[in-house]
Amino acid sequence: MSIVEFAEEEAERRGSPRVTAVYLRLGAFSGVVKDALVTSFEIACADTKLEGSKLIVEEVPLVVYCSKCAERRAVSSDHWFKCPECGTDMPEILQGKELEVTALELDE
């Protein structure tokens, strides 16, 4: 609902009658399931300026910092918070918690 409300407010602010697409960055570690978000988005858009709009999701992988290797590392679910190269614990998450609207397409 927050995404829909934000997009409606922005469309209103810009004088647009309708939002045709919402672009979103979704991190692997955001706590949000993409399929559930897409379904919920469609339902939340009913009877709003977003009805019939597309939700375009850019999936962002989990990237952490390995202090031993001094490198950024993408990790998979098999290696949660362990460097895939050296096995060191990696508590510093650099990327992958995002849930952010990056752009809107508006009708003029």
Backbone as numpy.savetxt, mean C-alpha at the origin, in Angstrom:
# Nx Ny Nz CAx CAy CAz Cx Cy Cz
-12.40 2.41 4.40 -13.23 3.60 4.40 -12.36 4.86 4.40
-11.23 4.81 5.09 -10.35 5.99 5.14 -9.82 6.35 3.76
-9.51 5.35 2.96 -9.03 5.60 1.60 -10.12 6.28 0.77
-11.33 5.78 0.87 -12.46 6.34 0.13 -12.74 7.76 0.59
-12.74 7.98 1.91 -12.99 9.32 2.44 -11.91 10.31 1.99
-10.66 9.88 2.04 -9.57 10.74 1.59 -9.74 11.10 0.11
-10.01 10.10 -0.72 -10.16 10.34 -2.16 -11.34 11.25 -2.45
-12.45 11.06 -1.74 -13.62 11.94 -1.93 -13.29 13.38 -1.54
-12.62 13.55 -0.42 -12.25 14.90 0.03 -11.33 15.58 -0.99
-10.38 14.82 -1.52 -9.44 15.40 -2.49 -10.17 15.75 -3.79
-11.07 14.89 -4.24 -11.86 15.17 -5.44 -12.70 16.44 -5.24
-13.30 16.54 -4.08 -14.11 17.72 -3.74 -13.25 18.98 -3.75
-12.08 18.88 -3.13 -11.17 20.02 -3.06 -10.74 20.48 -4.45
-10.61 19.56 -5.38 -10.18 19.88 -6.74 -11.35 20.12 -7.69
-12.57 20.03 -7.18 -13.75 20.30 -8.00 -14.07 19.20 -9.00
-13.66 17.99 -8.71 -13.91 16.87 -9.62 -15.18 16.13 -9.21
-16.00 15.78 -10.19 -17.24 15.07 -9.86 -17.03 13.59 -9.54
-15.87 13.04 -9.94 -15.70 11.60 -9.81 -14.23 11.21 -9.75
-13.93 10.15 -8.99 -12.60 9.54 -8.94 -12.67 8.27 -9.77
-11.77 8.13 -10.74 -11.79 6.94 -11.60 -10.78 5.88 -11.18
-9.71 6.30 -10.46 -8.72 5.32 -10.00 -7.99 5.85 -8.78
-7.64 4.93 -7.89 -6.84 5.23 -6.71 -5.60 4.34 -6.78
-4.43 4.98 -6.69 -3.15 4.25 -6.71 -2.66 4.15 -5.27
-2.26 2.95 -4.89 -1.92 2.68 -3.51 -0.65 1.84 -3.43
0.25 2.18 -2.49 1.42 1.35 -2.19 1.07 0.52 -0.95
1.23 -0.80 -1.07 0.86 -1.71 0.00 2.06 -2.57 0.37
2.58 -2.38 1.57 3.74 -3.12 2.03 3.39 -4.54 2.46
4.32 -5.44 2.23 4.14 -6.84 2.60 3.95 -7.02 4.10
4.44 -6.07 4.89 4.37 -6.15 6.34 3.41 -5.10 6.90
2.46 -4.66 6.09 1.51 -3.62 6.49 0.40 -4.16 7.39
0.20 -5.46 7.35 -0.89 -6.05 8.12 -2.21 -6.07 7.35
-2.15 -5.72 6.07 -3.36 -5.67 5.24 -3.25 -6.73 4.15
-4.31 -7.50 3.97 -4.37 -8.53 2.93 -4.92 -7.88 1.67
-4.15 -7.96 0.58 -4.51 -7.27 -0.66 -5.91 -7.64 -1.14
-6.22 -8.94 -1.22 -7.53 -9.36 -1.73 -8.67 -8.82 -0.88
-8.50 -8.82 0.43 -9.53 -8.28 1.32 -9.68 -6.77 1.12
-8.55 -6.09 0.92 -8.59 -4.64 0.70 -9.33 -4.32 -0.59
-9.04 -5.05 -1.65 -9.69 -4.80 -2.95 -11.20 -5.01 -2.83
-11.61 -6.09 -2.19 -13.04 -6.38 -2.02 -13.70 -5.31 -1.16
-13.06 -4.95 -0.06 -13.61 -3.92 0.82 -13.70 -2.57 0.12
-12.71 -2.27 -0.70 -12.70 -1.01 -1.44 -13.92 -0.92 -2.36
-14.20 -1.99 -3.08 -15.35 -2.00 -3.99 -16.65 -1.76 -3.23
-16.78 -2.38 -2.08 -17.99 -2.22 -1.27 -18.07 -0.79 -0.71
-16.95 -0.28 -0.22 -16.92 1.06 0.37 -17.20 2.17 -0.64
-16.95 1.89 -1.91 -17.14 2.90 -2.95 -18.60 3.07 -3.38
-19.46 2.14 -3.01 -20.87 2.22 -3.41 -21.47 3.55 -2.97
-22.18 4.19 -3.88 -22.87 5.46 -3.62 -21.94 6.60 -3.22
-20.70 6.58 -3.75 -19.75 7.67 -3.51 -19.20 8.15 -4.85
-18.35 9.16 -4.81 -17.68 9.66 -6.02 -16.72 8.63 -6.60
-16.49 7.54 -5.87 -15.55 6.52 -6.31 -16.25 5.30 -6.90
-17.56 5.29 -6.92 -18.27 4.11 -7.42 -17.79 3.78 -8.83
-17.37 2.52 -9.03 -16.86 2.07 -10.32 -15.39 2.35 -10.55
-14.73 2.97 -9.59 -13.30 3.29 -9.75 -12.44 2.04 -9.57
-11.19 2.15 -10.02 -10.23 1.06 -9.90 -9.29 1.35 -8.74
-8.92 0.29 -8.02 -7.88 0.38 -7.00 -6.65 -0.30 -7.59
-5.61 0.48 -7.82 -4.39 -0.03 -8.43 -3.33 -0.12 -7.33
-2.96 -1.36 -7.00 -2.10 -1.62 -5.85 -0.69 -1.97 -6.31
0.28 -1.21 -5.80 1.69 -1.53 -6.00 2.14 -2.25 -4.73
2.52 -3.51 -4.88 2.96 -4.29 -3.72 4.43 -3.99 -3.44
4.71 -3.66 -2.17 6.05 -3.27 -1.74 6.63 -4.40 -0.90
7.79 -4.95 -1.31 8.37 -6.06 -0.55 8.96 -5.59 0.78
9.15 -6.54 1.68 9.79 -6.25 2.96 11.29 -6.16 2.75
11.86 -5.02 3.13 13.30 -4.79 3.02 13.80 -4.38 4.40
14.87 -5.04 4.84 15.46 -4.76 6.14 16.94 -4.44 5.96
17.55 -3.96 7.03 18.97 -3.61 6.98 19.76 -4.61 7.80
20.79 -5.19 7.18 21.69 -6.11 7.88 22.93 -5.33 8.31
23.10 -5.19 9.62 24.25 -4.43 10.12 25.57 -5.18 9.90
25.53 -6.49 9.88 26.76 -7.27 9.67 27.24 -7.12 8.23
26.33 -7.24 7.27 26.68 -7.11 5.85 26.72 -5.65 5.41
26.12 -4.76 6.21 25.97 -3.34 5.87 25.25 -3.19 4.54
24.16 -3.96 4.39 23.38 -3.96 3.14 21.89 -3.98 3.44
21.13 -3.43 2.49 19.68 -3.59 2.48 19.39 -4.98 1.93
18.45 -5.68 2.54 18.11 -7.02 2.09 16.60 -7.19 2.01
16.15 -7.72 0.89 14.75 -8.14 0.77 14.66 -9.51 1.41
13.65 -9.71 2.23 13.49 -11.00 2.90 12.14 -11.60 2.54
12.08 -12.91 2.55 10.83 -13.61 2.28 10.28 -14.15 3.59
9.11 -14.74 3.53 8.50 -15.27 4.75 9.34 -16.38 5.37
10.20 -17.01 4.59 11.07 -18.06 5.12 12.21 -17.50 5.95
12.48 -16.22 5.81 13.64 -15.61 6.48 13.26 -14.40 7.31
12.09 -14.39 7.90 11.65 -13.21 8.63 12.74 -12.69 9.55
13.14 -11.48 9.29 14.08 -10.74 10.13 15.44 -11.40 10.29
15.79 -12.28 9.37 17.14 -12.86 9.33 17.71 -12.55 7.95
18.97 -12.15 7.92 19.63 -11.86 6.66 19.72 -13.15 5.84
19.27 -13.12 4.58 19.33 -14.32 3.75 20.77 -14.69 3.39
21.72 -13.77 3.57 23.12 -14.04 3.24 23.91 -14.58 4.43
23.79 -13.91 5.60 24.63 -14.29 6.74 23.86 -14.83 7.93
22.53 -14.72 7.93 21.72 -15.25 9.02 21.59 -14.34 10.23
22.16 -13.15 10.17 22.08 -12.20 11.29 20.65 -11.70 11.47
20.24 -11.52 12.73 18.94 -10.90 13.01 18.95 -9.48 12.47
17.83 -9.07 11.89 17.74 -7.74 11.29 16.47 -7.04 11.79
16.56 -6.31 12.90 15.36 -5.69 13.45 14.93 -4.39 12.76
15.79 -3.81 11.91 15.48 -2.51 11.31 14.76 -2.69 9.97
13.47 -2.41 9.95 12.67 -2.50 8.72 12.80 -1.19 7.97
13.25 -1.26 6.72 13.41 -0.07 5.89 12.21 0.16 4.99
11.56 -0.93 4.60 10.46 -0.83 3.63 9.56 -2.04 3.83
8.27 -1.84 3.59 7.34 -2.96 3.63 6.16 -2.76 4.57
6.11 -1.61 5.28 4.98 -1.33 6.16 4.00 -0.33 5.54
4.25 0.06 4.30 3.46 1.12 3.65 1.99 0.72 3.45
1.15 1.69 3.62 -0.25 1.66 3.20 -0.57 3.11 2.90
-0.28 3.52 1.65 -0.39 4.94 1.32 -0.95 5.15 -0.08
-1.81 6.14 -0.17 -2.34 6.56 -1.47 -1.26 7.41 -2.12
-0.89 7.06 -3.34 0.15 7.80 -4.03 -0.39 8.69 -5.14
-1.58 8.37 -5.67 -2.15 9.18 -6.75 -3.63 8.88 -6.91
-4.31 9.84 -7.49 -5.73 9.67 -7.84 -5.92 10.08 -9.30
-6.82 9.40 -9.99 -7.26 9.83 -11.31 -8.65 10.42 -11.12
-8.82 11.65 -11.59 -10.09 12.35 -11.42 -10.72 12.69 -12.76
-12.05 12.64 -12.81 -12.77 13.17 -13.97 -12.78 14.68 -13.85
-12.76 15.33 -15.01 -12.80 16.80 -14.97 -14.13 17.33 -15.40
